[in-house]
Amino acid sequence: MIQVFVRDFVPSALAYLMNDEPDIVKNFLLRTLHLQATVKRVDCFTLGQGVMPASFKVLHNPERNTDTVIADFGEAAIGRVAPVDSGFWWIILLRAYTRATGDYSLANMPECQRGMKLVLSLCLAEGFDTFPTLLCADGCCMVDRRMGVYGYPIEIQALFFMALRCALQLLHDEGDGNDFVRMIEQRLPALTYHMRSYFWLDFQKLNTIYRFKTEEYSHTAVNKFNVIPESIPDWIFDFLPTNGGYFIGNVSPARMDFRWFALGNCMAVLSSLATQSQAKAIMDLIDERWQDLVGEMPMKLAYPAMETHEWRIETGCDPKNTRWSYHNGGSWPVLLWVLTAACIKTGRPQMARRALELAEQRLVTDGWPEYYDGKDGRYIGKQSRKLQTWSIAGYLVAQMLLEDPSHLGILSIEEDKIIKPKLTRANTLPARLNGSYSRKF
């Protein structure tokens, strides 16, 4: 039996594309697209059509010499959570394939156009949301266990933003495709403003939050989410350097998760969700807090680790996510590729080389573990599997990016001036009454 996880395959797919072997990636995209079309059930509930599988198994029958593919859409996952990130990774990978090969025929196929629209229909549907971000359950992304990332996790928002920008380049603007293009063009400015305004944290913003007043009403409120300053964790005051910054883990009513999440921040750099100055601040933070975020093995998935009472409440006493282990402050070699890509985009290849040299000292000798434990990432994870494909692929992609930085073009998206939101004075009157309604940003 072979099992393939969609998010895990991404670095392998990128390695194939950079090595001029696109057929494997094309087959993967088509196979997962075919699985998307299947009926998806968890107990008596049917999932949305657009959900992409978290993984699929290939079962071989030696007697008949046939293979059977069985998909998992969350019904077999820990906690029974559907993978929100799979559909975004699929769109991002489709664009990477198109950019690497120059072949638009795959993306232009009616099946691929429909697959993108089904994914987008799930996340662009109108509801009770007051924010342009996506509301998610715990365990819906790379952090696939209970870790207190419920709400609006940065990883999902960064992937959502990048998937929208990729889809905008791939969708046909005719028929219902034009409707999706219009919805994306409406969502992107709002999402950009929300993330850059409310998720971004630097020294000045921290000082502002520290001085927040609470219980503010009306459109003039400064503390829009009614965050209690006393809820700011003590560690952040020492961790945040004067010249650094990052997108925090989560923002929702009366809650800010100040933890650093590597994948979300690196993808924010690659997708240009981060402005140039914000991207610089993110890299400054990594450089300033190298021992904390990189240590002896690149790099921390999340920082810092939750301990004692917080760990019991947020993880449900998860024995796999103990402090400085697995998702809870563990170090993941697969993140080498996103770190290297972000370093190259911001003009800091020397940082990537430094991280790669650290990894090379251990990875081969240790048998390519999935993750490392400890505050410095010194120990092979207590439940870490070895010979992990995505650990190897993450290293290879990082190596290939350093050898030929032009490969960054299949991943990175430059800042689009059009999606910069235009700030206007708040108006308490409904738009239809004051005559100032405009659909353009």
C-alpha positions as CSV (number, residue, x, y, z in Angstrom):
1,M,0.0,0.0,0.0
2,I,1.1,3.5,-0.8
3,Q,-0.3,6.6,0.8
4,V,0.1,10.1,-0.6
5,F,-0.8,13.3,1.3
6,V,-1.6,16.3,-0.9
7,R,0.3,18.9,1.2
8,D,3.2,16.5,1.7
9,F,3.6,15.9,-2.0
10,V,4.0,19.7,-2.8
11,P,7.8,19.8,-2.2
12,S,8.2,16.6,-4.2
13,A,6.2,18.1,-7.1
14,L,8.3,21.2,-7.0
15,A,11.5,19.1,-7.2
16,Y,10.1,17.3,-10.2
17,L,9.2,20.5,-11.9
18,M,12.6,22.0,-11.2
19,N,14.2,18.8,-12.6
20,D,12.2,19.0,-15.8
21,E,10.0,16.0,-15.0
22,P,6.5,17.6,-15.1
23,D,4.6,14.4,-16.1
24,I,4.5,13.1,-12.6
25,V,3.1,16.4,-11.4
26,K,0.5,16.5,-14.2
27,N,-0.7,13.0,-13.3
28,F,-0.9,13.9,-9.6
29,L,-3.0,17.0,-10.4
30,L,-5.4,15.0,-12.6
31,R,-5.7,12.2,-10.1
32,T,-6.6,14.4,-7.2
33,L,-9.0,16.3,-9.4
34,H,-10.7,13.0,-10.2
35,L,-11.0,12.2,-6.5
36,Q,-12.5,15.7,-5.9
37,A,-15.5,14.6,-8.0
38,T,-16.3,11.6,-5.8
39,V,-19.1,11.7,-3.1
40,K,-17.6,12.6,0.2
41,R,-19.3,11.5,3.4
42,V,-18.5,11.6,7.1
43,D,-21.1,9.5,8.9
44,C,-24.4,10.7,7.5
45,F,-23.1,14.1,6.3
46,T,-22.0,14.9,2.8
47,L,-19.1,17.3,2.4
48,G,-19.0,20.1,-0.2
49,Q,-18.2,19.2,-3.8
50,G,-15.1,21.4,-3.8
51,V,-13.2,19.6,-1.0
52,M,-9.9,18.1,-2.1
53,P,-8.6,15.0,-0.4
54,A,-6.2,15.2,2.5
55,S,-4.6,12.0,1.1
56,F,-5.2,8.9,-0.9
57,K,-4.1,5.3,-0.7
58,V,-3.2,3.1,-3.6
59,L,-4.1,-0.5,-2.9
60,H,-2.5,-3.2,-5.2
61,N,-4.3,-6.5,-5.9
62,P,-1.5,-8.9,-6.9
63,E,-3.9,-11.6,-8.1
64,R,-5.7,-9.3,-10.5
65,N,-2.7,-6.9,-10.9
66,T,-4.9,-3.9,-10.4
67,D,-4.7,-0.8,-8.3
68,T,-7.5,0.8,-6.3
69,V,-7.3,4.4,-5.2
70,I,-9.1,5.3,-1.9
71,A,-9.3,9.0,-0.9
72,D,-9.6,10.4,2.6
73,F,-11.4,13.7,2.9
74,G,-11.2,13.9,6.6
75,E,-13.3,11.0,7.6
76,A,-10.3,8.9,8.5
77,A,-8.2,11.8,9.8
78,I,-7.4,12.6,13.5
79,G,-10.4,14.6,14.8
80,R,-12.3,14.0,11.5
81,V,-11.4,17.5,10.1
82,A,-11.6,18.2,6.4
83,P,-8.3,19.6,4.9
84,V,-8.9,23.2,4.1
85,D,-5.4,23.6,2.7
86,S,-5.5,20.8,0.1
87,G,-7.6,22.8,-2.4
88,F,-5.3,25.8,-2.1
89,W,-2.2,23.7,-2.5
90,W,-3.8,22.1,-5.6
91,I,-4.4,25.6,-7.2
92,I,-0.9,26.8,-6.3
93,L,0.7,23.6,-7.7
94,L,-1.4,24.0,-10.9
95,R,0.1,27.4,-11.4
96,A,3.6,26.2,-10.6
97,Y,3.2,23.5,-13.3
98,T,2.0,26.1,-15.8
99,R,4.9,28.4,-15.0
100,A,7.5,25.7,-15.1
101,T,6.3,24.1,-18.4
102,G,4.7,27.0,-20.2
103,D,1.9,24.6,-20.9
104,Y,-1.5,26.1,-20.3
105,S,-3.4,23.2,-21.8
106,L,-3.8,21.5,-18.4
107,A,-5.1,24.6,-16.6
108,N,-7.4,25.3,-19.6
109,M,-9.1,21.9,-19.5
110,P,-12.8,22.2,-18.5
111,E,-12.2,19.7,-15.7
112,C,-9.4,21.8,-14.2
113,Q,-11.4,25.0,-14.6
114,R,-14.4,23.3,-12.9
115,G,-12.1,22.0,-10.1
116,M,-10.8,25.5,-9.3
117,K,-14.3,26.9,-9.3
118,L,-15.5,24.2,-6.9
119,V,-12.7,25.0,-4.5
120,L,-13.3,28.7,-4.8
121,S,-17.1,28.3,-4.3
122,L,-16.4,26.9,-0.8
123,C,-14.3,29.8,0.4
124,L,-16.0,32.7,-1.5
125,A,-19.6,31.8,-0.5
126,E,-21.5,34.5,1.3
127,G,-22.4,33.9,4.9
128,F,-22.4,35.5,8.3
129,D,-18.8,36.5,8.1
130,T,-17.8,40.0,9.1
131,F,-14.1,39.4,8.1
132,P,-12.7,38.5,4.6
133,T,-10.6,35.7,6.2
134,L,-11.6,32.1,6.4
135,L,-13.1,30.6,9.6
136,C,-11.6,27.2,10.2
137,A,-11.6,24.3,12.7
138,D,-8.5,23.1,14.5
139,G,-6.5,20.5,12.6
140,C,-7.4,21.7,9.1
141,C,-3.9,22.3,7.7
142,M,-0.3,21.2,8.3
143,V,-1.1,21.5,12.1
144,D,-3.5,18.6,11.7
145,R,-4.1,18.0,15.4
146,R,-5.7,20.2,18.1
147,M,-3.2,23.0,18.7
148,G,-5.4,26.1,19.4
149,V,-5.3,27.3,15.8
150,Y,-9.1,27.3,15.4
151,G,-10.6,30.5,14.1
152,Y,-8.5,32.3,11.4
153,P,-5.1,30.6,11.3
154,I,-2.3,32.5,9.5
155,E,-1.3,29.4,7.5
156,I,-4.8,29.1,5.9
157,Q,-5.1,32.8,5.3
158,A,-1.7,33.0,3.5
159,L,-2.5,30.0,1.4
160,F,-6.0,31.3,0.7
161,F,-4.5,34.6,-0.5
162,M,-1.9,32.9,-2.7
163,A,-4.5,30.5,-4.2
164,L,-6.8,33.5,-5.0
165,R,-3.9,35.2,-6.8
166,C,-3.0,32.0,-8.7
167,A,-6.6,31.3,-9.7
168,L,-6.8,34.9,-11.0
169,Q,-4.0,34.0,-13.5
170,L,-5.6,30.6,-14.5
171,L,-9.3,31.1,-14.7
172,H,-11.1,31.9,-17.9
173,D,-12.9,35.2,-17.7
174,E,-15.9,34.0,-19.6
175,G,-19.2,32.5,-18.6
176,D,-19.3,31.7,-14.8
177,G,-15.5,32.1,-14.8
178,N,-16.1,35.8,-15.1
179,D,-18.2,35.7,-11.9
180,F,-15.4,34.0,-10.0
181,V,-12.9,36.5,-11.3
182,R,-15.1,39.3,-10.1
183,M,-15.5,37.7,-6.7
184,I,-11.7,37.2,-6.3
185,E,-11.1,40.8,-7.4
186,Q,-13.6,41.9,-4.7
187,R,-12.1,39.7,-2.0
188,L,-8.4,40.3,-2.5
189,P,-8.3,44.0,-1.5
190,A,-10.4,43.3,1.6
191,L,-8.3,40.3,2.6
192,T,-5.1,42.3,1.9
193,Y,-6.1,45.2,4.1
194,H,-7.4,42.9,6.9
195,M,-4.2,40.8,7.1
196,R,-1.8,43.7,6.8
197,S,-3.7,45.8,9.4
198,Y,-4.8,43.3,12.0
199,F,-2.5,40.3,11.8
200,W,0.7,42.2,11.4
201,L,2.8,42.7,14.6
202,D,5.9,44.8,15.0
203,F,7.4,46.8,17.9
204,Q,5.2,49.9,17.2
205,K,2.0,47.7,16.8
206,L,2.8,45.8,20.0
207,N,3.1,49.1,21.9
208,T,-0.2,50.2,20.5
209,I,-1.9,46.9,21.6
210,Y,-0.3,47.2,25.0
211,R,-2.0,50.6,25.5
212,F,-5.4,49.4,24.1
213,K,-8.6,50.6,25.8
214,T,-11.4,48.1,25.9
215,E,-15.2,48.1,25.5
216,E,-15.0,50.6,22.5
217,Y,-18.1,50.9,20.3
218,S,-18.7,52.6,17.0
219,H,-16.6,52.8,13.8
220,T,-14.0,55.0,15.5
221,A,-12.9,52.2,17.8
222,V,-9.1,51.6,17.8
223,N,-9.3,48.2,19.6
224,K,-11.6,46.7,17.0
225,F,-11.5,43.2,18.3
226,N,-11.8,44.2,22.0
227,V,-8.5,42.5,22.8
228,I,-7.6,42.7,26.5
229,P,-4.0,44.0,26.9
230,E,-3.5,41.8,29.9
231,S,-3.9,38.8,27.6
232,I,-0.6,39.7,25.9
233,P,1.9,36.9,26.8
234,D,5.0,37.9,28.7
235,W,7.4,36.2,26.2
236,I,6.5,38.4,23.3
237,F,8.0,41.5,24.9
238,D,11.5,39.9,24.9
239,F,11.0,38.0,21.6
240,L,10.0,40.8,19.3
241,P,13.1,42.9,18.2
242,T,12.8,46.6,17.4
243,N,13.5,46.1,13.7
244,G,11.5,42.9,13.1
245,G,7.9,41.9,12.6
246,Y,5.6,39.0,11.5
247,F,2.0,37.9,11.0
248,I,0.7,36.5,14.2
249,G,-1.0,33.1,14.4
250,N,-4.6,34.2,14.7
251,V,-7.0,37.2,15.2
252,S,-10.6,36.9,16.3
253,P,-12.9,38.6,18.7
254,A,-11.1,39.2,22.0
255,R,-8.3,36.9,21.0
256,M,-4.9,37.3,19.4
257,D,-2.6,34.3,19.1
258,F,0.9,35.8,19.2
259,R,2.7,32.6,18.2
260,W,5.0,32.6,15.3
261,F,4.1,30.1,12.5
262,A,6.8,29.6,9.9
263,L,4.7,28.3,7.0
264,G,2.2,31.1,7.1
265,N,4.8,33.8,7.3
266,C,7.0,32.4,4.5
267,M,4.0,32.0,2.2
268,A,3.0,35.5,3.0
269,V,6.4,36.6,1.7
270,L,6.2,34.4,-1.4
271,S,2.6,35.5,-2.3
272,S,3.3,39.2,-1.6
273,L,0.7,39.2,1.1
274,A,3.5,40.9,3.0
275,T,4.6,44.3,1.6
276,Q,8.3,44.7,0.8
277,S,8.9,46.4,4.2
278,Q,6.9,43.6,6.0
279,A,8.8,40.9,4.1
280,K,12.1,42.6,5.2
281,A,10.9,42.7,8.8
282,I,10.0,39.0,8.7
283,M,13.5,38.1,7.6
284,D,15.0,40.5,10.1
285,L,13.1,38.7,12.8
286,I,14.4,35.3,11.7
287,D,17.9,36.6,11.6
288,E,17.6,38.3,15.0
289,R,16.0,35.3,16.6
290,W,17.9,32.6,14.7
291,Q,18.6,30.5,17.8
292,D,14.9,30.5,18.7
293,L,13.4,29.9,15.2
294,V,16.1,27.8,13.6
295,G,18.4,26.6,16.3
296,E,20.3,23.4,15.4
297,M,17.7,22.2,12.8
298,P,15.7,24.4,10.4
299,M,13.0,25.3,11.4
300,K,10.4,25.8,14.1
301,L,6.9,25.1,12.8
302,A,5.5,27.2,15.7
303,Y,7.1,29.3,18.4
304,P,7.0,29.2,21.4
305,A,5.8,25.9,22.7
306,M,2.8,25.6,24.9
307,E,3.4,24.2,28.3
308,T,1.6,23.1,31.5
309,H,-2.0,24.6,31.9
310,E,-2.0,26.2,28.4
311,W,-0.9,22.9,26.8
312,R,-3.6,20.9,28.7
313,I,-6.4,23.3,27.6
314,E,-5.3,24.0,24.0
315,T,-4.2,20.4,23.0
316,G,-6.4,18.4,25.2
317,C,-3.3,16.9,26.9
318,D,-2.1,15.6,23.5
319,P,0.9,13.2,24.2
320,K,2.3,13.8,20.7
321,N,2.3,17.6,21.0
322,T,4.1,18.0,24.3
323,R,6.4,21.0,24.6
324,W,9.0,21.5,21.9
325,S,7.8,18.5,20.0
326,Y,5.9,17.8,16.8
327,H,3.6,20.8,16.0
328,N,4.2,22.3,19.5
329,G,7.6,23.9,18.9
330,G,9.1,21.0,16.9
331,S,11.6,21.6,14.1
332,W,10.6,20.4,10.6
333,P,13.3,20.0,7.9
334,V,10.6,20.2,5.2
335,L,10.3,23.9,5.9
336,L,13.7,24.4,4.4
337,W,12.1,25.0,1.0
338,V,9.8,27.8,2.0
339,L,12.5,29.4,4.1
340,T,14.9,29.3,1.2
341,A,12.4,30.6,-1.2
342,A,11.6,33.5,1.1
343,C,15.3,34.2,1.6
344,I,15.9,34.4,-2.1
345,K,12.9,36.6,-2.8
346,T,14.1,39.1,-0.2
347,G,17.7,39.0,-1.4
348,R,19.2,37.0,1.5
349,P,20.5,33.8,0.0
350,Q,23.2,33.7,2.6
351,M,20.6,33.0,5.3
352,A,19.3,30.1,3.3
353,R,22.8,28.7,2.9
354,R,23.4,29.0,6.6
355,A,20.2,27.0,7.3
356,L,21.1,24.4,4.7
357,E,24.5,23.9,6.1
358,L,23.0,23.3,9.5
359,A,20.6,20.7,8.1
360,E,23.3,18.9,6.2
361,Q,25.2,18.2,9.4
362,R,22.4,15.9,10.7
363,L,19.8,14.9,8.1
364,V,21.7,12.1,6.3
365,T,23.2,10.7,9.5
366,D,19.9,10.8,11.3
367,G,18.0,9.1,8.4
368,W,15.9,12.0,7.2
369,P,13.5,12.3,10.2
370,E,10.1,14.0,9.8
371,Y,10.8,16.4,12.7
372,Y,13.1,17.2,15.6
373,D,12.4,17.9,19.3
374,G,13.8,20.2,21.8
375,K,14.0,24.0,22.2
376,D,17.0,24.1,19.8
377,G,15.8,21.2,17.6
378,R,18.6,19.0,18.8
379,Y,16.9,15.6,19.2
380,I,15.2,13.4,16.7
381,G,11.5,13.5,17.4
382,K,10.3,10.9,19.8
383,Q,7.6,9.7,17.3
384,S,9.4,10.9,14.2
385,R,9.3,8.6,11.2
386,K,12.5,8.3,9.2
387,L,13.2,8.3,5.5
388,Q,10.5,10.9,5.1
389,T,9.9,11.9,1.5
390,W,9.0,15.5,2.2
391,S,12.0,16.0,4.4
392,I,14.2,14.9,1.5
393,A,12.2,16.9,-1.0
394,G,12.2,20.0,1.1
395,Y,16.0,19.8,1.2
396,L,16.3,19.1,-2.5
397,V,14.1,22.1,-3.5
398,A,16.1,24.4,-1.2
399,Q,19.3,23.2,-2.8
400,M,17.9,23.6,-6.4
401,L,16.6,27.1,-5.5
402,L,20.1,28.2,-4.3
403,E,21.8,26.7,-7.4
404,D,19.3,28.3,-9.8
405,P,17.3,31.2,-8.2
406,S,15.3,31.5,-11.4
407,H,13.3,28.5,-10.2
408,L,11.7,31.0,-7.7
409,G,9.5,32.1,-10.6
410,I,7.3,29.1,-10.4
411,L,6.5,29.8,-6.8
412,S,6.7,33.5,-6.1
413,I,4.1,36.2,-7.0
414,E,5.1,39.8,-7.1
415,E,3.0,42.5,-5.4
416,D,0.1,43.6,-7.4
417,K,-0.5,47.3,-7.1
418,I,-4.2,46.9,-8.1
419,I,-5.1,44.9,-5.0
420,K,-3.9,47.6,-2.6
421,P,-7.0,48.8,-0.8
422,K,-8.0,52.4,-1.0
423,L,-8.6,53.7,2.5
424,T,-11.6,55.9,2.9
425,R,-13.2,57.7,5.9
426,A,-15.6,55.6,7.9
427,N,-19.2,56.4,7.3
428,T,-22.0,55.2,9.6
429,L,-24.7,55.6,7.0
430,P,-25.6,52.6,4.8
431,A,-24.0,52.9,1.4
432,R,-27.3,52.9,-0.5
433,L,-28.4,56.0,1.5
434,N,-25.2,58.1,1.2
435,G,-24.6,57.6,-2.5
436,S,-20.9,56.8,-2.0
437,Y,-21.2,53.1,-2.8
438,S,-18.4,51.8,-5.1
439,R,-17.4,48.3,-6.0
440,K,-13.9,49.4,-6.9
441,F,-11.0,49.4,-4.5
